[in-house]
Amino acid sequence: MVNIAVLGYGTVGSGVVRVLTENSKKIDKKAGTPVRVKYVLDLRDFPGDPVQEKIVHDFSIILNDPEVKVVVEVMGGLKPAYEFTRAALEAGKSVCTSNKELVAEHGAEFLDLAREKNVNYLFEASCGGGIPVIRALNSSLTAEDIDEVSGILNGTTNYILSEMGEKGSGFDDALKEAQELGYAERNPEADVEGYDACRKIAILSSLAFGHTIKYRNIHTEGITKISHADMVFAKEAGFAVKLLASAYKVPDDKGANSYFALVAPFLVRNGHPLYNVNGVFNAVYIHGNMLGDSMFYGSGAGSLPTASAVVGDVIDAVKHLSRTLFVFWDSEELKLVDNGSAERAFFIRVPVEKLSDARIRFEAKDEILSDEIKDEAALITAVMSENEFERKFAEAGYVISRIRINK
């Protein structure tokens, strides 16, 4: 039998305990031994809940118990999660986590420590909830030279944009509905400003490219400026608006690579694999030099999908108590190229009276008109660098909004 401890009995922690309890027979069979929760660490007590008999308030009880072989960290945040995780690994205990903030900040450090101590640091649930994309990057796709990872990595923003696009809801109304349904926090800043997706793409791109990408270096924009008018014109043109988190590399003629990363709203064309990813679902799109395109799709958030991914890591940790699973992510920082040199087309809205000037200034080939919004028009610009577009945008002075177009 292998004993584990769960740090935090919130949304994900309670889900982990539930999955381990309700699916215990299958989990024991797949792990090759019974897996039991011995402790649950939380500041609170839970009278009337069967978990109460396992509740402890002092982490040192878990740390000093040699019977605890695996620690599940689902507390969130950096403190005290960092100190607890590091202490557990130092003590020779494997750690499984859903804490995207901690993984993005200290993932390479913890992987190095886990290798040193011959244990494992596993974090499948930190990106995309129950979507098994990290396991794929670490195993199935290891023969690939991956040049792009992008996706819809936040269920809250995807739900809001889906409601705005499909039902014509305004941003505020869609956000309120997401909060009422439990898809958005009371303070939704981390979601709607893109910070959550930024941390996730930092993790995925670090794994894809093998070196550390600091999330603080990734240019990040949220969805708060997306309007009903944007949705109307995008739909007329056959696009869907998605908050995309992307990282990709561009080789030069000498064989060197430049790396870009960005989180921002994009227009996705009808026919692209990400076009029909709606509601709270997430998807990760990966391009490799041999495989070509692949996409991982599923429920990206919630107690049980996330808990299921955590327990999958627990089973892996139990099966490999004396062997560290290989993860290709080292602590060397990968320098990102400024996005100003990235080239793409843009979708712009302009007043109808400025249409002729905008068509010439932005070398636009397509224009979109709407019966609903008669005093505006939308244009698709020529492909140009971000710096060139920003210069023309500033010189024009009349562009109402702009959204990047996904290639």
Steps between C-alpha positions, in 0.01 A plus 500: 500500500614854424384789716456847361426842646287771344593863566181705477136391517349757267341445159779286357612338827151376579477371143825307542373332814172417327671348194734294717206377709239429234744350246720325756469150351608607152769731636648225720506262206672751270746609767582139589439564870232660722521882501357664811467856626656513846493876558323806368661831594271800539460797731134412547314214660218318323260365763262244357724430200670156502825680413509657846678199649786558258525879548825640641601863539876454528700416187786358708279201584493409132862588438630283785282196427711247304183316394392795280664444164301743281382852580221662300535880502174666399519807720565751221718808514869522582497509880513272686474265201861565397644425844284190546581362153872552537502343848305197378738441209803547727351235729478251213127527436357538151273799443202528265340839446241703311663830603572676168645808668753296694593280203545800271724671756701206636434198278856451374639544852270233641570260214874533568444434870274202428772344280756560772281326759387222263133594535249670268345842457190463284261774387264372230206689654674838484411553132163424349339327797428143395662523153804265497723732299803506733520123503491504120782756483708287737441168326304467174649811337861469613613403147358824360674829438212716622485846348167624634277458803186707517156466637196607691623455855240677712145377526362820652607724214397243241153481654467881499613532138273212395199670661588831336542336161205262502239695698606857445560558871708794613823435691358603839188285461700197386742540792212528748346182362835320521527602865146383577578161344822466696726531195651831612632617835355800681824675403551377143812707425739206460269350237370798302836680491674188367731433797378143552551411134842668509625270777368195319667578169824570688486144637401336171757686293775427753420131459467521122829685449691351794610824666337735747272772365419756769134592500586858595672538161189403303299789358147455634168661409157405631149509357352801680521720188314256274162649410170390350596681178823297477295183521251615235768581242706191583198274448422672167856421387487135610717532809463421869668709769716292736748585772804313373819427687773424248870423488689420183845502349612645169827370347719732298704410192799412720311241701461711815160531665315806626230436761178696540226477760176694532163492677231709330161487328526363146261438217495133408377398155214260446671168426785543747496229773451764771202669332237271652646484851222674693365544852725402787692250290872540438721376219873487433627501144851367435700495178798268460735463206408134438152458647365827368190625679346344810248632749407405855146592604298465815364650817756755611385580851284392789544288807475149356675543159796664673494248784498216247822634347657536845412140590644384169829653614462335841473161331812574295686607813397185686608279208840672492588542867864419438544652156474855370289544188684694232374852431683705238502845662821654629561821693682683218285798406383523141510859379190616318513731201301821532160453338544823308678304228230231476306517174127447463182650358264707714124545511407865548176693543484852357234768441341462157617847397862392559469178302682620188795635695520187715492275195807675357684557828474139620519342152172326576364243259171409666230720647201395706174693535215432739128570479497537879785750536466731203741778602803269516688261275761235567814427302760226490842656462794373303750289694743731676713516812341601828728804507390610154135453588532698823664785309219511244240462776640803683530709182142426393345599834156373405521122536229394745641159588746241381527125549783281375421228250624149567692363205 
